[in-house]
Amino acid sequence: MTSNYADDIAVVGDPVVDWHITCRGNLRDVGLPAENMLRDDLGTQLLPTPGGAWMLRKLLRTIADGRDDSKLKEDETWKSLPGPGDTCTYAVLIWEPRRFKEQHQWRNTQVLGTKWQQPPPNDYDEQAERYPRQRKVLVLYDMRGLEHRAVGPSLSALIDRSEHLIYAGRVQPKVVRKLSRWKEKLTLTMSMGALFDGRLPEPVSIEATVEETMRRFNERSYEARCSGAVVWRHNGAVMLFRRSGWRVFWDKDWMISELERRREDGRGYGHGHCIAASLVDLLLAPTRSSKPDFGEAVKAGMFAHRLLHAVGGGSYAADSLPVFPCKQIASEIAATRTGATQRAPDISEASVPARKGSRPLSFLSDLSASLDAYPVARKGAEALGNVPVLSIDKDLVVVDRSEIEAYMNFGAILRHYRWSQDRRPLSLAVFGPPGSGKSFGVKKLAPRMLGTENTVLEYNLSLVKNESLLIDFFHEIQHFGLRGKMPFVFWDEFDTPLDGQQFGWLRRFLAPMQDGEFQDGVQRHGLGRCVFVFAGGSVHTRNQFVNAVVGLVALKGPDFLSRIRGFLEMRGLGNQTAHNASRVRRAMTLHLLLRKHAPSLADGNGELRIDKDVFDWFMRAEYKYDFRSMEQVVRSCTIAGSTHLTSDCLPPHDILSAHVRLRPRR
């Protein structure tokens, strides 16, 4: 039988009005409370639009309008927008013009909040009575209305007559318990914000997001009360639960995009509607199988997410107002479902393996047994398939969970400092084995987090024999700050001895770190905003450093520690005989170094031409100075325009012995 939207779908839910305050100035500069924002001199206007279930039905009607077989009738539930004094739930959003990706757009820069008002007791039943026939899909878009009352007889009957029940909106545990009697047909769709009651954890890695989501989901006993669920994060990660297990989908650029996220950029709104509409569209597709793949709907919703974030509230003009891009979103969902548009393979997905014990989830470790490191050396991240990666720079791609989380935490601290009003230096510390790329990593991360207005300064304290030079360094830092730059200062080997005392430099930094000032003679000078990164030389881990200085009261070790706001530990290349995950990490490092220093090895498809025996040698080699030694070996290879890396290209024995522990010749 031909599918017909008008006969197959029902939408029941709370009436919501979205009140949009549009401002053509900058409200942050004015600093007014919300109730005083509507002023002519600010160019503000108040625009009401339908939200909640009303907005979802409008989106579904737009999708139906694009089909040949059906037209969804105009919604008769609410014939006119409720006024501010009527019983309804309403949200208040602020829109301002912003330059976003080279376009001047309306962007939602702030959500002032949602005021919930309980609708009439029989409101849901009255809506359900409008759907007397059997339905394939019933969407229950609840904005807390069901939290405070029972599921009425008419709504219960409608659920019984429906093949699928989608519970969307502000998903509440109390309501899920009420709906669990229909658990075989119940699918939940919720934001991670709703799952965590607004206390959303920082997204430090895909694996951490998966673990936190599953833990919270189980705490609320949702797995036993529904047949499936979609839990989404608006900027590019979605979890899908079915009885067969969990799957996770993510935008390949999600993590670095999250690091670079700026509140000032604003966003669109209505991400939950994209997911709900994609699920409905999948379940009502004329060609759907008896067991539809909900992953298809997740991907369609993610592409719609992306479009929604990209277009915001539409182009800004003197006479324009922000709008929800209903037609564009509907077209995007339909195009994804039908395959009418060729999609770039930039959404990854992975099944979450069953966990045993307390070992943290790591897709690299779990999948490494089936991963061949050789293609990774040739193709790079493309050969990793569905292993999450953090692409900080074309020369720095991180694949290990612990390293990704370290960089994400470190980068988040830098980003927060950039947009804060703190006038004191930000003090951080980085540790790792000699040659592990401590300065390389943080210098690549700094421009992404601090912007192009920063300047990198580096001072190696092991070369400073006279502490008076430190004052000259501070003056140079101040000089760049006065020129409008944000100095990113790398204090290398800060743990070197001074006047015969190990860690003797620590107390010289206390005043600049705490007060942002230094003293030159009798004059005190302000440093201004800057970032201090202290890199260890003789101490290779955070724990070693903490244990070494915590008892050095006379040298102000505890005072120095209290001023450090973040740490980054570099793992290095790892043991060449370790788990295959270590080979994959090495292979990725080799790929990046060859791309940088020997671009002639790339063929027309971007693959590097490396002989297998040479690749195996690089994997087995025991490098004396970690990453630095591997890079020196690569740079010493006699490639010079060669199109293949063969054993003849390797450096001579005397050069190799400086960087690699070679076996004695027989």
Secondary structure, 3 states (H helix, E strand, C coil): CCCCHHHHEEEEECEEEEEEEECCCCHHHHCCCHHHCCCHHHCCEEEEEEEHHHHHHHHHHHHHHCCCCCCCCCCCCCCCCCCCCCCCEEEEEEEEEEEECCEEEEEEEEEEEEECCCCCCCHHHHHHCCCCCCEEEEEEEECCCHHHCCCCHHHHHHHHHEEEEEEEECCCHHHHHHHHHHCCCEEEEEEHHHHCCCCCCCCCCHHHHHHHHHHHHHHCCCHHHCCEEEEEECCCEEEEEECCEEEEEEECCHHHHHHHCCHHHCECCCHHHHHHHHHHHHHCCCCCCCCCCHHHHHHHHHHHHHHHHHHCCCECCCCCCCCCCHHHHHHHHHHHHHCCCCCCCCEEEEECCCCCCCCCCCHHHHHHCCCCHHHHHHHHHHHHCCCCCEEEECCEEECCHHHHHHHHHHHHHHHHHHCCCCCCCEEEEEECCCCCCHHHHHHHHHHHHHCCCEEEEEEEHHHCCCCCHHHHHHHHHHHHHHCCCEEEEEEECCCCCECCECCCCHHHHHHHHHHCEEEECCEEEECCCCEEEEECCCCCCHHHHHHHHCCCCCCCHHHHHHHCCEEEECCCCCCCCCCHHHHHHHHHHHHHHHHHHCHHHECCCCCECECHHHHHHHHHCCECCHHHHHHHHHHHCCCCCCCCECHHHCCCHHHHCCCECCCCCC
